[in-house]
């Protein structure tokens, strides 16, 4: 069904899956830079196709794969399902009539205002993203984190500070914007973020009362900008700033200092440790391959009764030799 060649490949379909180098045919699970390349033909959901072209070039060839609509390729039926990670993010189910393989890509089981809720079909083989595959990464409830975010913003306002939220330009920035505007706050976005938000809106996402920051800061506005690690995150004319990071890594107290923010809050768009185990239970596979996560999560899966191994090149050479 699949093999590993410096990236996951659906063998009979000749399809690279989230491979970061150019492929003749490449499935793009979502439009984050670490999951895509300029393929000869990219395969993606309609929303991911729009974001992919926005980020890598408007003339790129893309075959759109709407959720739950099978596509046949090389004798394999391919179907996308929502992953809950960001707008357009998708899991890929490959079914050759004898075996079903589910690739999760980055996913989250919890609520999102800007992504369809994750759906997990059953499969014989599960290849799963495991970013937070350590027991220490158990996230507090979304409601608690949002309450902390809103309280932090109001405290900043009360001190005549400008609350500035640092978030990834695609996904987290739009989710934070939707959270804040739903709470009645007006948002100004970094121009790079606003350009992506326009694609979100074109794809039907409702982000509420926001605008691109143009150099003037009206009273009572929250600013959403890029992470401090990215060039150009700084915006002029904001006055005294109170900086807020939003990331699942904020479970680690050191995140506040590594990201150089005043407060870091664990608002995540990835499944946490318990959600990863829940995803495995829902899919109920015969075998699980883990990827993009810490060493040892496969041991937690085996302790829970699953046949699980890491998806790594040396392991794959032994398995498929």
MOBEL-V68833 format. One record per pair of residues at least 6 apart in sequence whose ideal C-beta (glycine too) atoms are under 7 Angstrom apart, sorted by the first residue. I is the first residue (numbers start at 1). J is the second residue. Records with the same first field share a line. If there is no record, write none. Layout:
I: J + J
This chain:
1: 11 + 94 + 96 + 99 + 101 + 125
2: 8 + 9 + 10 + 11 + 101
3: 9 + 11 + 320
4: 311 + 313 + 316
7: 16 + 19
8: 17 + 18 + 103 + 127
9: 15 + 16 + 17
10: 17 + 76 + 94
12: 74 + 75 + 76 + 96
13: 73 + 74 + 76 + 78
14: 24 + 25 + 74
15: 25 + 27 + 73
16: 23 + 25 + 26 + 27
17: 27 + 92 + 103
18: 27 + 28 + 29 + 35 + 105
19: 26 + 37
20: 34 + 37
21: 37
22: 37 + 38 + 39 + 40
23: 39 + 40
24: 40 + 41
25: 39 + 41 + 43
26: 37 + 39 + 42 + 43
27: 43 + 92
28: 35 + 36 + 42 + 43 + 44 + 48 + 52
29: 35 + 83 + 89 + 90 + 92 + 105 + 106
30: 48 + 85 + 86 + 88 + 89 + 90 + 105 + 106
31: 48 + 51 + 52 + 55 + 88 + 170
32: 170
35: 105
36: 52 + 56
38: 56 + 57 + 60
40: 61
41: 61 + 63
42: 52 + 60 + 61 + 62
43: 63 + 65
44: 52 + 62 + 64 + 65
45: 64 + 65 + 66 + 67 + 80 + 88 + 90
46: 64 + 66
47: 87 + 88 + 203
48: 88 + 90
49: 62 + 64
50: 199 + 202 + 203
51: 88 + 170 + 199
52: 60 + 62
53: 60 + 62
54: 196 + 199
65: 71 + 80
67: 80 + 81 + 82 + 90
68: 79 + 81
70: 77 + 78 + 79
71: 78
75: 96
76: 94 + 95 + 96
77: 95
78: 92 + 94
79: 93
80: 90 + 91 + 92
81: 90 + 91 + 93 + 119 + 121
82: 90 + 116 + 117 + 118 + 119
83: 89 + 90 + 91 + 104 + 105 + 106 + 107 + 118
84: 107 + 108 + 109 + 112 + 115 + 116 + 117 + 118
85: 106 + 107 + 108 + 115 + 269
86: 114 + 115 + 170 + 171 + 269
87: 114 + 115 + 174 + 200 + 203 + 205
89: 105 + 106 + 115
90: 105
91: 102 + 103 + 104 + 105 + 107
92: 103
93: 100 + 102 + 121 + 123
94: 101
99: 124 + 125
100: 123 + 124
101: 123 + 124 + 125 + 127
102: 121 + 123 + 126 + 283
103: 127
104: 127 + 128 + 129 + 279
105: 129
106: 129 + 270
107: 118 + 129 + 271
108: 118 + 268 + 269 + 270 + 271 + 275
109: 118 + 271 + 275 + 278 + 279
110: 142
111: 142
112: 175
113: 175 + 178 + 179 + 182
114: 174 + 175 + 178 + 200 + 205
120: 279 + 282 + 283
122: 283 + 284
123: 283 + 285
124: 285 + 286
125: 285 + 286 + 287
126: 280 + 283 + 285 + 288
127: 289 + 291 + 311
128: 276 + 279 + 288 + 290
129: 291 + 292 + 293
130: 276 + 290 + 291 + 292 + 293 + 297
131: 270 + 292 + 293
132: 248 + 270 + 271 + 272 + 273 + 276
133: 273 + 276 + 290 + 293 + 294 + 297
134: 273 + 294
135: 273
136: 251
137: 248 + 251 + 272 + 273
138: 272 + 273 + 274
139: 248 + 266 + 268 + 272
140: 266
145: 265 + 266 + 267
146: 179
148: 265
149: 244 + 265 + 267
150: 183
152: 244 + 263
153: 163 + 185 + 222
156: 163 + 242
157: 163 + 220
160: 240
161: 240 + 241 + 242
162: 217 + 223 + 238 + 239 + 240 + 241 + 242
163: 222 + 242 + 244
164: 223 + 225 + 238 + 241 + 242 + 243 + 244
165: 176 + 222 + 224 + 244 + 246
166: 225 + 226 + 227 + 228 + 233 + 243 + 244 + 245 + 259 + 261
167: 173 + 176 + 224 + 246
168: 227
169: 192 + 193 + 196 + 226
170: 196
171: 269
172: 246 + 269
173: 189 + 193 + 224
174: 197 + 200 + 205 + 207
175: 269
176: 224 + 246
177: 187 + 189 + 197 + 207 + 208 + 210 + 224
178: 207 + 208
180: 187 + 222
181: 187 + 207 + 208 + 209 + 210
182: 208
185: 222
186: 209 + 220 + 221
187: 209 + 210 + 221 + 222 + 224
188: 211 + 213 + 221 + 223
189: 197 + 210 + 212 + 213 + 224
190: 213 + 224 + 225 + 226 + 235
191: 212 + 213
192: 226
193: 224 + 226
194: 212
197: 207 + 210
200: 207
201: 207
213: 223 + 235
215: 236 + 237
216: 237
217: 237 + 238 + 239
223: 235 + 238
225: 233 + 235
226: 232 + 233
227: 233 + 259
228: 259 + 260 + 261
242: 262
243: 261 + 262
244: 261 + 262 + 263 + 265
245: 255 + 259 + 261 + 264
246: 265 + 267
247: 255 + 264 + 268
248: 266 + 268 + 270 + 272
249: 255
250: 264 + 265 + 266
251: 266
255: 264
256: 263 + 264
271: 279
277: 304
280: 288 + 301 + 306
286: 307
287: 307
288: 301 + 306 + 307 + 308
289: 309 + 311
290: 297 + 298 + 308 + 310 + 311
291: 311
298: 308 + 309 + 310
301: 308
302: 308
309: 315
